[in-house]
């Protein structure tokens, strides 16, 4: 029997260094945390390919949401969609 459990999966795009910090393509991906009031659910939204907006859907009812990225911006990462 091996020393390592069989349920450990290594993902090439998201590895951790010795300090437990993630690095790779997925580590630098920008996101917004959204609480969807329609279904009382939380999800992350990621930038679209053009970098012009954050796009996503409610994980329960699939309501679509797009948040444009403007020049003024905000440092806030968590929002509520009602």
Backbone as CSV, one residue per row, in Angstrom:
resi,resn,N_x,N_y,N_z,CA_x,CA_y,CA_z,C_x,C_y,C_z
1,UNK,0.848,-1.198,0.000,0.000,0.000,0.000,0.883,1.248,0.000
2,UNK,0.477,2.238,-0.767,1.250,3.477,-0.866,1.031,4.353,0.356
3,UNK,1.974,5.257,0.607,1.860,6.178,1.737,0.860,7.296,1.470
4,UNK,0.688,7.667,0.199,-0.213,8.767,-0.144,-1.623,8.253,-0.406
5,UNK,-2.645,8.986,0.089,-4.028,8.569,-0.192,-4.333,8.626,-1.688
6,UNK,-5.232,7.774,-2.158,-5.574,7.691,-3.574,-6.434,8.852,-4.044
7,UNK,-6.998,9.633,-3.144,-7.904,10.702,-3.532,-7.214,12.028,-3.827
8,UNK,-5.910,12.095,-3.765,-5.198,13.334,-4.075,-5.053,13.463,-5.582
9,UNK,-5.479,14.614,-6.118,-5.397,14.872,-7.551,-4.543,16.113,-7.760
10,UNK,-3.572,16.024,-8.633,-2.746,17.176,-8.954,-3.256,17.830,-10.218
11,UNK,-3.457,19.145,-10.160,-3.930,19.914,-11.303,-2.783,20.803,-11.757
12,UNK,-2.329,20.617,-12.981,-1.152,21.329,-13.483,-1.286,22.839,-13.432
13,UNK,-2.483,23.382,-13.705,-2.655,24.829,-13.768,-2.802,25.487,-12.403
14,UNK,-2.922,24.714,-11.336,-3.094,25.278,-10.005,-2.264,24.462,-9.025
15,UNK,-1.017,24.856,-8.865,-0.123,24.156,-7.952,0.196,25.069,-6.781
16,UNK,0.627,24.476,-5.676,0.986,25.256,-4.505,2.478,25.147,-4.271
17,UNK,3.039,26.267,-3.805,4.452,26.216,-3.468,4.596,25.707,-2.031
18,UNK,5.769,25.721,-1.487,6.009,25.217,-0.137,5.271,25.975,0.944
19,UNK,4.844,27.200,0.663,4.130,28.004,1.651,2.620,27.837,1.544
20,UNK,2.147,27.001,0.636,0.713,26.782,0.487,0.035,27.798,-0.417
21,UNK,0.822,28.636,-1.098,0.259,29.652,-1.986,0.122,29.103,-3.396
22,UNK,-1.014,29.365,-4.011,-1.262,28.875,-5.363,-0.500,29.721,-6.382
23,UNK,-0.089,29.081,-7.462,0.526,29.796,-8.572,0.172,29.071,-9.850
24,UNK,0.412,29.691,-10.981,0.028,29.117,-12.273,-1.030,29.993,-12.913
25,UNK,-1.602,29.519,-14.027,-2.597,30.316,-14.761,-3.817,30.647,-13.910
26,UNK,-4.353,29.699,-13.172,-5.588,29.912,-12.417,-5.391,30.834,-11.218
27,UNK,-4.192,30.926,-10.678,-3.956,31.723,-9.477,-4.161,33.214,-9.724
28,UNK,-3.852,33.738,-10.912,-3.957,35.157,-11.178,-5.255,35.570,-11.842
29,UNK,-6.190,34.672,-11.975,-7.456,34.969,-12.664,-8.324,35.884,-11.803
30,UNK,-8.709,37.012,-12.360,-9.498,37.991,-11.607,-10.962,37.577,-11.539
31,UNK,-11.602,37.878,-10.399,-12.983,37.463,-10.188,-13.714,38.440,-9.283
32,UNK,-15.041,38.343,-9.301,-15.915,39.045,-8.370,-16.769,37.999,-7.666
33,UNK,-17.019,38.206,-6.389,-17.930,37.335,-5.649,-19.314,37.964,-5.677
34,UNK,-20.311,37.205,-6.115,-21.672,37.730,-6.259,-22.647,36.892,-5.451
35,UNK,-23.472,37.561,-4.643,-24.582,36.887,-3.960,-25.836,37.197,-4.759
36,UNK,-26.438,36.172,-5.335,-27.659,36.323,-6.133,-28.866,36.239,-5.207
37,UNK,-29.579,37.374,-5.049,-30.760,37.410,-4.183,-31.904,36.568,-4.738
38,UNK,-31.931,36.356,-6.045,-33.023,35.596,-6.663,-33.146,34.200,-6.077
39,UNK,-32.035,33.572,-5.756,-32.040,32.194,-5.241,-31.220,32.047,-3.964
40,UNK,-30.797,33.171,-3.387,-29.967,33.156,-2.185,-28.747,32.249,-2.383
41,UNK,-28.025,32.484,-3.479,-26.873,31.657,-3.846,-25.657,32.538,-4.098
42,UNK,-24.478,31.965,-3.937,-23.217,32.670,-4.169,-22.478,32.031,-5.338
43,UNK,-21.798,32.872,-6.112,-20.966,32.373,-7.195,-19.873,33.390,-7.498
44,UNK,-18.831,32.938,-8.147,-17.794,33.853,-8.632,-18.048,34.144,-10.097
45,UNK,-17.728,35.367,-10.500,-17.801,35.769,-11.902,-16.382,36.108,-12.339
46,UNK,-16.026,35.689,-13.543,-14.682,35.932,-14.059,-14.721,36.875,-15.259
47,UNK,-13.581,37.514,-15.541,-13.489,38.424,-16.693,-13.737,37.676,-17.991
48,UNK,-14.392,38.367,-18.921,-14.587,37.770,-20.252,-13.269,37.811,-21.024
49,UNK,-13.246,37.178,-22.172,-12.014,37.070,-22.967,-11.466,38.431,-23.368
50,UNK,-12.341,39.403,-23.621,-11.899,40.728,-24.022,-11.461,41.605,-22.862
51,UNK,-11.727,41.164,-21.626,-11.354,41.953,-20.449,-12.221,43.176,-20.243
52,UNK,-13.415,43.197,-20.840,-14.288,44.368,-20.754,-15.367,44.257,-19.690
53,UNK,-15.598,43.045,-19.165,-16.655,42.848,-18.175,-16.435,41.546,-17.418
54,UNK,-17.036,41.468,-16.241,-17.125,40.212,-15.505,-18.470,39.603,-15.876
55,UNK,-18.498,38.335,-16.222,-19.733,37.684,-16.644,-19.949,36.392,-15.860
56,UNK,-21.217,36.089,-15.610,-21.542,34.860,-14.892,-23.041,34.646,-14.839
57,UNK,-23.421,33.564,-14.164,-24.828,33.186,-14.027,-25.099,32.738,-12.603
58,UNK,-26.355,32.889,-12.184,-26.790,32.352,-10.904,-26.647,30.832,-10.981
59,UNK,-26.043,30.213,-9.984,-25.838,28.768,-10.045,-27.127,27.948,-9.919
60,UNK,-28.215,28.574,-9.506,-29.468,27.824,-9.342,-30.460,28.053,-10.482
61,UNK,-30.689,29.319,-10.867,-31.702,29.595,-11.899,-31.099,30.030,-13.235
62,UNK,-29.786,30.160,-13.307,-29.049,30.534,-14.518,-29.315,31.968,-14.982
63,UNK,-29.799,32.828,-14.101,-29.963,34.247,-14.432,-28.599,34.816,-14.785
64,UNK,-28.508,35.476,-15.933,-27.236,35.989,-16.439,-26.950,37.370,-15.866
65,UNK,-25.676,37.630,-15.595,-25.252,38.925,-15.070,-23.936,39.308,-15.735
66,UNK,-23.829,40.572,-16.111,-22.606,41.112,-16.682,-22.291,42.416,-15.970
67,UNK,-21.067,42.563,-15.486,-20.638,43.765,-14.779,-19.516,44.397,-15.592
68,UNK,-19.775,45.561,-16.214,-18.747,46.191,-17.051,-17.553,46.677,-16.226
69,UNK,-16.389,46.684,-16.855,-15.166,47.183,-16.228,-14.920,48.579,-16.767
70,UNK,-14.908,49.560,-15.866,-14.744,50.954,-16.280,-13.427,51.538,-15.819
71,UNK,-13.099,52.737,-16.293,-11.818,53.357,-15.953,-11.703,53.739,-14.482
72,UNK,-12.812,54.134,-13.831,-12.770,54.522,-12.416,-12.609,53.329,-11.509
73,UNK,-13.412,52.304,-11.740,-13.319,51.034,-11.035,-13.526,51.118,-9.533
74,UNK,-13.361,49.988,-8.887,-13.447,49.875,-7.445,-12.561,48.722,-6.991
75,UNK,-12.107,48.783,-5.760,-11.297,47.698,-5.204,-12.182,46.640,-4.551
76,UNK,-13.477,46.906,-4.481,-14.404,45.966,-3.860,-14.501,44.682,-4.678
77,UNK,-14.552,43.531,-4.033,-14.589,42.239,-4.706,-15.902,41.495,-4.512
78,UNK,-16.733,41.918,-3.561,-17.978,41.206,-3.266,-19.182,42.123,-3.492
79,UNK,-20.191,41.604,-4.198,-21.378,42.386,-4.546,-22.627,41.536,-4.364
80,UNK,-23.761,42.234,-4.405,-25.070,41.577,-4.308,-25.873,41.913,-5.554
81,UNK,-26.430,40.893,-6.189,-27.271,41.091,-7.373,-28.717,40.873,-6.957
82,UNK,-29.544,41.931,-7.062,-30.949,41.796,-6.658,-31.873,42.023,-7.847
